Amino acid sequence: MTYVITQPCCNDASCVDVCPVNCIHPTPDEKPFATAEMLYIDPDTCIDCGACVDECPVDAIYAENDLADIDEPYLDINAQYYTKYPIGPDWPEPLKFPLIDEALGTLRVAVVGSGPAACYAAMELTAKPRVEVDIFDRLPTPYGLVRAGVAPDHQGTKGVTGLFGSVMGKRTVHCHFNVEVGRDVSHEELLRHHHAVIYAVGAAGDRELGIPGEDLAGSHAATEFVAWYNGHPDYVDHTFDLSGERAVIVGNGNVALDVARILVTDPEVLAKTDLADHALEALRASNIREVVILGRRGPAQAAYTHPELLGLDRIPNVDIFVDPDEAALDPVSRAFIDGDESEPWQRNKVTKVEEFARRTADSSKKRIVLRFLTSPVEVLGTDSVEAVRIVKNEMVAGASGALGATPSDVTSTLNTNLVLRSIGYRGQPVAGIPFDDRRGVIPNENGRVIDPGTGAPVPGVYVAGWIKRGPTGVIGTNKYCSAETVKMLIDDFSAGRLDAPAEREAFDRLIADRAPAAVDYQGWQRIDKTESAAGKSTGRPRTKLVTTESMLAAARADS
């Protein structure tokens, strides 16, 4: 028997460290890890010890005999990885951290942000002796996109917050939620009171289409819709026109698939999740029966992952429709998919789309339509969205051999009241810190922030997560990313390159004066307890508080 990794896998790689026979790959040290959709267990090497099960923070690992019917495909998916990447004889070399000389005293680090990259950085730092960490978030609640981005029907993925909470609860970690860097405390003040500052602020912006009509009412960023249904306090008052029968999503990454699922899933199924109450009420009144997802290139280049594509097939009473002509690969893509250079998950995605294309649609069901080789060229309407004009694309090989899409002269129109663009997150500048506007990241080398004018490191300033590398990867990708940054920081501290901070008490007084409504970890626990108790009474994992005022009231309760 073997153990099997399934859909909730977040690439945290904690399982890698405890496996006694090195049968879980790719590891963070291996090249495929950067693009891997999940981790895989080699069935021929697994010794059935089960050590990985207890270590997995999202309960994604099961014994072969315990797989649910819907998870049985993952037995083959795990095995397929090793047809291309058979296990070699050598163990990967982990990052090596220098010992911190006791004579240097206590290392104090400020971490701005409280999402996965921030939490993994705090975890790595506090695993060392004589390290104190201050974590900041402008919201009263932690966990970033795990709370406000992961889809409500992916509760297993949200289980990683248990791991993050154990870090935030350490006595060497001080949480300052509802404190905004740049408003309540400046970058210069953080640096004055800490040896170093790590910015793990993610990528809060979104990319625009740059087409006429994009600003019409009814045209939104998918990131806004995601934040709305997840109960982010900045988006609770947003409204979305669900009165029509069709919604159009531009882009076909995992966020697009999440949004499509939420739009067509039976609201009574969603009522068992932590979907925000205002979103649940709106979805109950929704008339949408079809969601069209537009992909610029073909099925071989689609941005979604194979596990998320499989997830579409599990929505009760919803058809997945693909036009057979759009499922057919161009000759270059077919040669790539059938060749040795393609990855197993790329082949699996194409095979699944081809399977969808062979099905007969049931007109009585809601449906998700996967379109390929199509791009929007104009959002049509007078005062609000009425339709989208799209163009048919053709795959072409560029000078480097990479395939791109170029528009043809064939256009068509899709009637709709709602357009959601899902073409990527984008990092935003941080006051006082260099910024690469073209890439949407803070310029850095392995996490050390770099002055683009001189090419020299900015003393004491570091980055981790999406603001470091761009919006790529899944939750666990941030673990190695943050560890790399922490290694750079500790190297600099050990080498005496970081300035000694002002006294701890002075910083505590500064925060108390500037942010009297700050929420500490105990305050967050009271918010968490309030939400969980409200959810329990209705059979839900939690009922989210969605306004800052209600969160602060809960944080102060019984305090």
Residue pairs with C-beta under 8 A, 6 or more apart in sequence:
1 48
1 63
1 64
1 65
2 41
2 43
2 46
2 48
2 63
2 64
2 75
2 78
3 41
3 46
3 48
3 50
3 52
3 53
3 61
3 62
3 63
3 64
4 41
4 43
4 61
4 62
4 63
4 64
4 67
4 71
4 74
4 75
4 78
5 15
5 24
5 38
5 39
5 40
5 41
5 60
5 61
5 74
5 78
6 60
6 61
6 62
6 67
6 71
6 74
6 307
7 38
7 60
7 71
7 74
7 156
7 307
7 310
7 311
8 58
8 59
8 60
8 154
8 156
8 157
8 159
9 38
9 39
9 58
9 60
9 307
9 476
10 57
10 58
10 60
10 157
10 160
10 474
10 475
10 476
11 33
11 36
11 38
11 39
11 473
11 474
11 475
11 476
11 477
11 479
12 56
12 57
12 58
12 160
12 163
12 475
12 476
12 479
13 27
13 28
13 33
13 39
13 476
13 479
13 480
14 55
14 56
14 57
14 163
14 479
15 24
15 39
15 51
15 52
15 55
15 56
15 61
16 24
16 25
16 27
16 28
16 39
17 55
18 51
18 52
18 54
18 55
19 51
19 52
20 47
20 49
20 51
21 45
21 46
21 47
22 45
22 87
22 91
23 41
23 42
23 45
23 46
23 47
23 87
24 39
24 40
24 41
24 42
24 52
25 32
25 39
25 40
25 42
25 81
25 82
25 85
25 87
26 32
26 33
26 36
26 39
26 40
26 85
27 33
27 92
28 92
28 479
28 480
28 483
29 92
29 93
29 94
30 92
32 85
32 343
33 477
33 480
34 472
34 473
34 477
35 343
36 345
37 305
37 306
37 307
37 345
37 474
38 60
38 305
38 307
38 474
40 77
40 78
40 81
40 82
41 52
41 61
41 78
42 78
42 79
42 81
42 82
42 87
43 64
43 75
43 78
43 79
44 82
45 87
48 63
50 63
52 61
53 61
53 62
53 63
57 159
57 160
57 162
57 163
58 156
58 157
58 158
58 159
58 160
59 156
59 159
60 156
62 68
62 71
64 75
67 74
67 75
70 314
73 310
77 306
77 344
77 345
77 348
80 344
80 348
81 344
83 344
84 340
84 343
84 344
95 480
95 483
95 484
95 487
96 487
97 128
97 486
97 487
97 490
98 490
98 491
98 494
99 494
100 107
100 128
100 129
100 130
100 131
100 490
100 493
100 494
101 494
102 129
102 130
104 130
104 493
104 494
105 130
106 130
106 131
106 132
107 125
107 128
107 130
107 131
107 132
107 195
107 196
107 490
107 493
108 131
108 132
108 133
108 134
108 193
108 194
108 195
108 501
108 504
109 125
109 131
109 132
109 133
109 134
109 194
109 195
109 196
109 197
109 198
109 489
110 133
110 134
110 136
110 190
110 191
110 193
110 194
110 196
110 197
110 198
111 118
111 121
111 122
111 133
111 134
111 135
111 136
111 197
111 198
111 200
112 118
112 136
112 181
112 190
112 197
112 198
112 199
112 200
112 201
112 430
113 135
113 136
113 137
113 144
113 199
113 200
113 201
113 202
113 465
114 135
114 136
114 137
114 142
114 143
114 144
114 168
114 175
114 177
115 143
115 144
115 145
115 146
115 200
115 202
115 465
115 478
116 143
116 144
116 145
116 146
116 160
116 164
116 465
116 475
116 476
116 478
116 479
117 200
117 202
117 464
117 465
117 466
117 468
117 478
117 481
117 482
118 135
118 144
118 198
118 200
118 464
118 465
118 482
119 142
119 143
119 163
119 164
119 167
119 168
120 464
120 478
120 479
120 481
120 482
120 483
121 198
121 200
121 464
121 482
121 485
121 486
122 133
122 135
122 167
122 168
122 173
123 163
123 164
123 167
123 482
124 482
124 483
124 486
125 131
125 133
125 486
125 489
126 133
126 167
126 170
126 172
126 173
128 490
131 172
132 172
132 173
132 174
132 504
133 172
133 173
133 174
134 173
134 174
134 176
134 194
134 507
135 142
135 168
135 173
135 174
135 175
135 176
136 176
136 177
136 179
136 180
136 181
136 185
137 144
137 176
137 177
137 178
137 179
138 178
138 179
138 180
138 181
138 183
139 177
139 178
139 232
139 233
139 548
139 551
140 177
140 178
140 519
140 523
140 524
140 527
140 548
140 551
140 552
140 555
141 147
141 177
141 524
141 527
141 551
142 164
142 168
142 175
142 177
142 524
143 161
143 164
144 202
145 202
146 157
146 158
146 160
146 161
146 164
146 475
147 158
147 161
147 230
148 226
148 227
148 230
148 231
148 232
149 226
149 227
149 230
150 157
150 158
150 230
151 226
151 258
151 261
151 262
152 229
152 230
152 262
152 270
152 273
152 274
152 275
153 261
153 262
153 265
153 269
153 270
153 273
154 258
155 273
155 274
155 541
157 475
158 274
160 475
167 173
168 175
168 521
168 524
169 521
173 521
174 520
175 519
175 520
175 521
175 524
176 511
176 515
176 518
176 519
176 520
177 518
177 519
177 520
177 523
177 524
178 515
178 517
178 518
178 519
178 548
178 551
178 552
179 185
179 511
179 514
179 515
179 518
181 187
181 190
181 430
182 430
182 431
184 511
184 514
184 515
184 518
185 510
185 511
185 514
185 515
186 431
186 432
187 197
187 430
187 431
187 432
187 433
188 432
189 510
190 197
191 197
191 460
191 461
191 499
192 501
192 502
193 501
193 502
193 504
193 506
193 507
193 510
194 460
194 501
194 507
195 460
195 493
195 498
195 499
195 500
195 501
196 460
196 461
196 462
196 489
196 492
196 493
196 498
197 460
197 461
197 462
198 447
198 462
198 463
198 464
198 485
198 486
198 489
199 430
199 433
199 442
199 449
199 461
199 462
199 463
199 464
199 467
200 463
200 464
200 465
200 467
200 468
200 482
201 427
201 428
201 430
201 465
201 467
202 425
202 427
202 465
202 466
202 467
203 425
203 426
203 427
203 428
203 440
203 466
203 467
203 470
203 471
204 425
204 427
204 428
205 425
205 426
205 427
205 428
205 440
206 221
206 222
206 223
206 224
206 421
206 423
206 424
206 425
206 426
207 421
207 423
207 424
207 425
207 426
208 214
208 421
209 250
209 376
209 421
209 423
211 376
211 377
211 378
211 379
212 378
212 379
213 219
213 378
213 379
213 380
213 381
213 385
214 379
214 421
216 379
216 381
216 383
216 384
216 385
217 241
217 383
217 384
217 385
218 241
218 381
218 384
218 385
218 417
218 418
218 419
219 379
219 385
219 419
219 421
220 238
220 240
220 418
220 419
220 420
220 421
221 420
221 421
221 422
222 249
222 251
222 255
222 256
222 259
222 420
222 421
222 422
223 255
223 422
223 425
224 235
224 238
225 240
225 259
225 420
226 255
226 258
226 259
227 234
227 235
228 235
228 236
228 238
228 240
228 276
228 278
228 279
229 262
229 275
229 276
229 279
229 283
230 275
230 276
230 544
231 274
231 276
231 278
231 279
231 544
231 545
231 546
232 546
233 546
233 547
233 548
233 551
236 276
236 278
236 546
236 547
239 282
240 282
240 418
241 384
241 385
241 417
241 418
242 263
242 282
242 283
242 285
242 286
242 287
242 288
242 418
243 287
243 417
244 287
244 288
244 415
244 416
244 417
244 418
245 287
245 288
245 289
245 290
246 288
246 289
246 290
246 291
246 292
246 414
246 415
246 416
246 417
246 418
247 263
247 288
247 290
247 291
247 292
247 416
247 417
247 418
247 419
247 420
248 291
248 292
248 294
248 376
248 388
248 414
248 416
248 418
248 419
248 420
249 256
249 259
249 260
249 291
249 292
249 293
249 294
249 419
249 420
249 421
249 422
250 256
250 294
250 375
250 376
250 419
250 420
250 421
250 422
250 423
251 293
251 294
251 295
251 296
251 303
251 421
251 422
251 423
251 424
252 293
252 294
252 295
252 302
252 303
252 304
252 370
252 422
253 303
253 304
253 422
253 424
254 303
254 304
254 305
254 308
255 422
256 293
256 304
256 420
256 422
257 293
257 304
257 308
257 309
257 311
257 312
258 308
259 291
259 420
259 422
260 291
260 293
260 312
260 368
261 311
261 312
261 315
261 368
262 270
262 275
262 283
263 283
263 286
263 288
263 291
264 288
264 289
264 291
264 315
264 318
264 366
264 367
264 368
265 315
265 318
266 316
266 317
267 280
267 283
267 284
267 286
269 316
270 280
270 283
271 280
271 538
271 540
272 539
272 540
273 540
273 541
274 531
274 535
274 540
274 541
274 542
274 543
274 544
275 283
276 544
276 546
277 543
277 544
277 546
278 546
288 366
288 418
289 366
289 367
290 366
290 367
290 368
290 369
291 367
291 368
291 369
292 369
292 371
292 414
292 416
293 368
293 369
293 370
293 371
294 371
294 374
294 375
294 376
294 390
295 301
295 302
295 303
295 370
295 371
295 372
295 373
295 374
296 373
296 374
296 375
296 393
296 405
297 372
297 373
297 393
297 395
297 403
297 404
297 405
298 326
298 329
298 330
298 333
298 372
298 373
298 395
298 405
299 326
299 327
299 329
299 333
299 349
299 350
299 353
299 354
299 372
300 329
300 333
300 334
300 336
300 337
300 346
300 349
300 350
301 333
301 403
302 309
302 349
302 353
302 372
304 349
305 345
305 349
306 345
306 348
306 349
306 352
309 349
309 352
309 353
310 352
312 318
312 320
312 368
313 320
313 352
315 368
317 365
317 366
318 365
318 366
318 367
318 368
319 359
319 361
319 362
319 365
319 366
319 367
319 368
320 356
320 359
320 367
320 368
320 370
321 356
321 359
321 361
321 367
321 368
321 369
321 370
322 353
322 356
322 357
322 369
322 370
322 372
323 357
323 371
324 357
324 358
326 357
326 370
326 371
326 372
326 373
326 374
327 353
327 354
327 356
327 357
327 372
329 337
329 350
330 394
330 395
330 403
332 395
332 397
332 403
333 395
333 403
336 342
336 403
337 346
337 347
337 350
353 370
353 372
356 370
361 367
371 390
373 392
373 393
373 394
373 395
373 405
374 390
374 391
374 392
374 393
375 390
375 391
375 393
375 405
375 407
376 388
376 389
376 390
376 391
376 419
377 389
377 390
377 391
377 407
377 411
378 388
378 389
379 385
379 387
379 388
379 389
379 419
380 386
380 387
380 388
380 389
380 413
381 387
384 417
385 416
385 417
385 418
385 419
386 415
386 416
386 417
387 413
387 414
387 415
387 416
388 413
388 414
388 416
388 419
389 411
389 412
389 413
390 411
390 412
390 413
390 414
391 407
391 408
391 410
391 411
392 407
392 408
392 410
392 411
392 412
393 405
393 406
393 407
393 408
394 405
394 406
394 407
394 408
395 403
395 404
395 405
396 403
396 404
396 405
396 406
397 403
397 404
398 404
424 471
425 466
425 471
426 440
426 471
427 435
427 439
427 440
427 441
427 442
427 466
427 467
427 470
427 471
428 440
429 435
429 437
430 442
430 467
433 442
433 449
433 458
433 461
434 442
434 443
434 449
434 450
434 451
434 452
434 458
435 441
435 442
435 443
436 442
436 443
436 452
439 470
440 470
440 471
441 463
441 466
441 467
441 468
441 469
441 470
442 449
442 463
442 467
442 468
443 449
443 450
443 452
444 450
444 462
444 463
444 468
445 457
446 484
446 485
446 487
446 488
447 462
447 463
447 464
447 468
447 481
447 484
447 485
447 486
447 487
447 488
447 489
448 457
448 458
448 461
448 462
448 485
448 488
448 492
449 457
449 458
449 461
449 462
449 463
450 456
450 457
450 458
451 457
451 458
457 492
459 492
459 497
459 498
459 499
460 492
460 498
460 499
462 485
462 488
462 489
463 485
464 478
464 481
464 482
464 485
465 478
465 481
465 482
466 472
468 481
468 485
469 481
473 481
492 498
501 507
511 518
512 518
517 552
519 527
519 551
519 552
519 555
522 559
523 555
523 556
523 559
524 555
526 554
526 555
526 556
526 557
526 558
526 559
527 545
527 551
527 554
527 555
528 542
530 545
530 554
530 557
531 542
531 543
531 544
531 545
531 554
532 541
532 542
534 542
534 543
535 541
535 542
535 543
545 551
545 554
